[in-house]
């Protein structure tokens, strides 16, 4: 009875850890996508400025 309880408790803990890991992973991907997009925009705008200066 007691061992069953601790086992189910461990499963709950590992499940919540997995959820937190997924959230952190999706947040990381979101930040990476945004930073790549911003970087892309900066490079494009710099090329545009270079064209105007010519």
C-alpha positions in Angstrom: 0.0 0.0 0.0 2.7 2.5 1.0 5.0 1.4 -1.8 2.2 1.9 -4.3 1.6 5.4 -3.0 5.3 6.4 -3.3 5.5 5.0 -6.8 2.4 6.9 -8.0 3.9 10.0 -6.3 7.2 9.6 -8.2 5.2 9.3 -11.5 3.4 12.6 -10.7 6.7 14.3 -10.0 8.3 13.1 -13.2 5.2 14.1 -15.2 5.3 17.6 -13.8 9.0 17.8 -14.5 8.4 16.7 -18.1 5.7 19.4 -18.5 8.1 22.1 -17.1 10.8 20.9 -19.5 8.5 21.1 -22.5 7.5 24.7 -21.4 11.1 25.7 -21.1 11.9 24.1 -24.5 9.0 25.9 -26.2 10.0 29.1 -24.6 13.6 28.6 -25.8 12.4 28.0 -29.3 10.2 31.1 -29.2 13.1 33.2 -28.1 15.4 31.7 -30.7 12.8 32.3 -33.5 12.3 36.0 -32.4 16.0 36.7 -32.1 16.6 35.1 -35.6 13.7 37.2 -37.0 15.1 40.4 -35.4 18.6 39.6 -36.7 17.2 39.0 -40.2 15.4 42.4 -40.0 18.5 44.2 -38.9 20.6 42.7 -41.7 17.9 43.6 -44.3 17.5 47.1 -43.0 21.3 47.6 -43.1 21.4 46.4 -46.7 18.5 48.8 -47.4 20.4 51.7 -45.8 23.5 50.8 -47.8 21.4 50.9 -51.0 20.1 54.3 -50.1 23.6 55.7 -49.3 24.8 54.6 -52.7 
